[in-house]
Amino acid sequence: MTIETIGFIGLGVMGLPICRNILRKSGARMLVYEPREEAREQALALGAEAAASVADVSAQADLVFTCLPGESQLRDVIFGDGGLAHTMKRGSTLVDLSTAPVDFAREAAAALEARGIDFADAPIARTRQAAEDGTLSITVGAASDVFARIEPVLSHTATDVTHCGPVGCGQVVKLMNNMVLVQTVVALSEARAIARRAGVAPAMLFDALGKGSADSFALRNHGMKAIVPELFPDRAFSTDYALKDLAYALRLARQMGVDAKGAELAETTLQRSRAAGNAERYWPALAQVVDE
């Protein structure tokens, strides 16, 4: 199938730069739907066209991307009045870049398949800067033929595009990634608090950990760039978003019959951080709560 028109729904912190990279590199017509005027105007300035509604995207696009905060927004866009499940063209494809529950991805896929529409869950990982640079990591759950069709487009915005298995498996991998990451940052936060009180400076501690077997992406990025300098800005990946992803991971754990105590303790720490006023702050701010 030739992709002539791409639809993009959700031009947030990650969605806008992803949309820009696909628009610049694909050569396809890009149709965007975004209620917020500022983000929509930025996309239009790059050469995208504005859609009047979700259904307007469905009527014209061969391939539609969604990049939304979570399940409630996705449910509205896919299953709501004029939603994608009711309006997309037979033979078209929906790719969801959001982080969402595994069971929701499979529910959406089944509803779309009944109408002759393909679905892929393709949650994005890495930072806002990676979205800007086109160096994201994307884990994809899709049939092999669907993956082969969408992988070249996803590669316009990512350096790593991994086919994890059938629908839902992209979300499984993304949720496990975030679950492990949060638990690692909790461990780093506890290590910082203990070492600081015992007379070792956090920067010295993390530098030494990086030379040993405790080295990790979390240490080098969340630890050295956020926890040590105590930089927890708004408009980065917030505590609320981290809690949402961890809740999805724990939901999957319960469905699979796994008692994920470590993840539950990490969730409690994030909840304490949120209660301390960090809901909108970059989520490694939990380190301050641990240190108190």
C-alpha positions in Angstrom: 0.0 0.0 0.0 1.4 3.4 -0.9 1.3 5.9 1.9 0.3 9.3 0.4 -1.3 11.0 3.4 -0.2 10.6 7.1 -2.5 11.7 9.9 -1.0 12.7 13.3 -3.2 13.2 16.4 -1.5 14.7 19.5 1.2 17.4 19.2 2.5 17.4 22.7 6.0 17.6 24.0 7.0 14.4 22.2 4.3 14.4 19.4 5.3 17.7 17.8 9.0 16.9 17.2 8.0 13.3 16.0 5.5 14.8 13.6 8.2 17.3 12.4 10.7 14.6 11.7 8.3 12.3 9.8 7.0 15.3 7.8 10.5 16.4 6.8 11.8 12.9 5.9 8.8 11.0 4.5 7.7 13.3 1.7 4.1 12.4 2.4 1.3 14.9 3.0 0.8 15.4 6.7 -2.6 16.1 8.2 -2.6 17.0 11.9 -5.3 17.2 14.6 -4.5 19.1 17.8 -6.9 21.3 19.8 -4.1 23.5 21.2 -3.6 26.4 18.8 0.1 27.0 19.6 1.2 23.4 18.8 -1.1 23.2 15.8 0.4 26.5 14.3 3.9 25.2 14.8 3.0 22.1 12.8 1.4 24.2 10.1 4.5 26.4 9.8 6.4 23.2 9.0 4.1 22.4 6.1 1.4 20.2 7.7 -2.3 20.7 7.1 -4.9 21.1 9.8 -7.7 18.7 10.2 -11.0 19.8 11.6 -11.6 16.7 13.7 -10.4 13.1 14.3 -12.9 12.0 11.7 -11.4 14.4 9.2 -8.1 12.7 9.7 -9.7 9.3 9.3 -11.4 10.3 6.0 -8.1 11.2 4.3 -5.2 9.4 5.9 -3.7 6.1 4.8 -1.6 5.9 8.0 -2.6 7.5 11.3 -0.3 8.1 14.3 -1.7 8.9 17.8 0.6 10.3 20.5 -1.5 11.0 23.6 -1.0 11.0 27.4 -2.7 7.8 28.2 -5.6 5.4 28.1 -8.5 7.9 28.8 -7.4 10.2 25.9 -6.8 7.2 23.6 -10.2 5.7 24.4 -11.9 8.9 23.5 -10.0 9.3 20.2 -10.4 5.7 19.2 -13.8 4.7 20.6 -15.5 8.1 21.2 -18.0 9.9 18.9 -16.4 10.1 15.5 -13.5 8.1 16.8 -10.9 6.3 14.7 -12.5 2.8 15.3 -15.7 4.1 13.6 -14.3 6.3 10.9 -10.9 5.0 9.6 -10.8 3.7 6.0 -10.7 0.0 5.3 -7.1 -0.9 4.5 -5.6 1.9 6.5 -3.3 1.6 9.5 -3.3 3.1 13.0 0.0 3.3 14.9 -0.2 4.3 18.6 3.0 5.9 19.9 1.5 6.5 23.4 2.3 4.4 26.5 -0.9 2.6 27.3 -2.1 -0.7 28.9 -1.5 -3.9 27.1 -5.1 -5.0 27.3 -6.2 -1.7 25.8 -3.9 -2.1 22.8 -5.3 -5.5 22.1 -8.9 -4.3 22.6 -8.3 -1.5 20.1 -6.6 -3.9 17.6 -9.6 -6.3 17.7 -12.1 -3.5 17.1 -10.1 -2.1 14.2 -9.4 -5.5 12.7 -13.1 -6.2 12.5 -13.4 -3.2 10.1 -10.3 -4.2 8.0 -7.9 -1.7 9.7 -4.4 -2.7 10.9 -3.1 -1.6 14.3 0.3 -1.4 15.8 1.3 -0.4 19.4 4.6 1.5 19.1 5.4 3.3 22.4 8.3 5.7 22.3 11.2 5.8 24.7 14.0 8.2 25.5 13.9 11.9 26.1 12.4 15.0 24.6 15.8 15.8 23.1 15.8 12.4 21.5 12.4 13.2 20.0 13.9 16.5 18.6 17.0 14.8 17.2 15.1 11.8 15.7 17.0 9.3 18.0 14.1 7.7 19.9 13.7 4.0 20.7 10.4 2.5 19.6 9.2 -0.9 20.6 6.5 -2.3 18.3 3.7 -4.8 18.7 2.3 -5.7 15.3 1.9 -8.5 12.7 5.0 -9.0 10.7 3.6 -7.5 7.5 2.3 -4.4 9.3 5.7 -3.9 11.0 7.4 -4.1 7.6 5.1 -1.4 6.3 5.5 1.1 9.1 9.1 0.5 10.1 10.5 2.8 7.4 8.3 5.7 8.6 9.1 5.1 12.2 12.8 5.2 11.3 12.4 8.8 10.4 12.1 9.6 14.1 14.0 6.8 15.8 17.4 5.1 15.6 16.1 1.9 17.2 12.8 0.3 16.0 12.3 -3.1 17.6 9.7 -5.6 16.6 8.7 -7.2 19.9 6.0 -9.5 18.7 2.3 -9.3 18.0 0.0 -6.5 19.1 0.5 -5.6 22.7 4.1 -6.7 22.9 5.5 -3.2 22.2 3.6 -2.0 25.3 4.8 -4.9 27.4 8.4 -4.1 26.6 7.9 -0.3 27.2 6.1 -0.8 30.5 8.8 -3.2 31.8 11.5 -0.7 30.7 9.8 2.1 32.7 9.1 -0.2 35.7 12.8 -1.2 35.9 13.9 2.4 35.4 11.8 3.8 38.2 13.0 1.1 40.6 16.6 1.9 39.6 16.1 5.6 40.3 14.6 4.8 43.7 17.7 2.7 44.5 19.9 5.6 43.4 18.0 8.0 45.5 18.3 5.8 48.6 22.0 5.3 47.9 22.5 9.1 47.7 20.6 9.7 51.0 22.6 7.1 52.8 26.0 8.1 51.4 25.5 11.8 51.9 24.7 11.3 55.6 27.7 9.1 55.9 30.0 11.8 54.6 30.2 11.1 50.8 29.2 13.8 48.3 26.5 12.6 45.9 28.6 13.6 42.8 31.5 11.6 44.1 29.2 8.6 44.9 27.6 8.5 41.5 30.9 9.0 39.7 32.3 6.0 41.5 29.2 3.9 40.9 29.6 4.6 37.2 33.0 3.0 37.3 31.7 -0.2 38.9 29.0 -2.8 38.4 26.2 -0.3 39.4 26.7 1.7 36.2 23.5 2.2 34.2 21.7 4.5 31.8 19.6 5.7 34.9 22.8 6.5 36.8 24.4 8.5 34.0 21.2 10.4 33.0 18.6 10.5 35.8 21.3 10.4 38.5 24.1 12.6 37.2 22.0 15.1 35.2 19.0 15.4 37.6 19.4 14.0 41.1 23.0 15.3 41.7 22.3 18.9 40.6 18.7 18.7 41.8 17.3 19.8 38.5 13.7 18.7 38.2 12.0 21.0 35.7 8.3 21.2 34.7 7.4 20.2 31.2 9.8 17.2 31.3 8.4 13.7 32.0 6.4 14.4 35.1 5.8 12.5 38.3 2.2 12.1 37.2 3.2 10.5 34.0 5.7 8.2 35.7 2.9 7.1 38.1 0.6 6.5 35.2 3.1 4.2 33.4 3.9 2.3 36.6 0.2 1.8 37.3 -0.1 0.2 33.8 2.9 -2.0 34.6 1.4 -3.2 37.9 -1.9 -3.8 36.2 -0.1 -6.1 33.7 1.7 -7.8 36.6 -1.6 -8.5 38.4 -3.1 -9.9 35.1 -0.1 -12.2 34.7 -0.2 -13.3 38.3 3.1 -11.8 39.4 3.5 -10.2 42.8 5.7 -7.3 41.9 6.7 -6.0 45.3 9.6 -3.9 44.1 7.4 -2.0 41.6 4.8 -1.5 44.3 7.4 0.1 46.6 8.5 2.3 43.8 4.9 3.4 43.2 4.6 4.3 46.9 7.7 6.4 46.6 6.3 8.2 43.6 3.0 8.8 45.4 4.9 10.3 48.3 6.7 12.6 45.9 3.5 13.6 44.3 1.9 14.4 47.7 5.0 16.6 48.4 4.1 18.9 45.5 6.1 17.2 42.7 3.2 16.2 40.4 4.3 18.3 37.5 8.1 18.2 38.2 10.5 15.8 36.4 9.9 12.5 38.2 13.4 11.9 39.6 12.4 14.6 42.1 11.4 11.6 44.2 15.1 11.7 45.3 14.3 14.7 47.5 11.5 12.9 49.2 13.7 9.9 49.9 16.4 12.2 51.4 13.9 13.8 53.8 
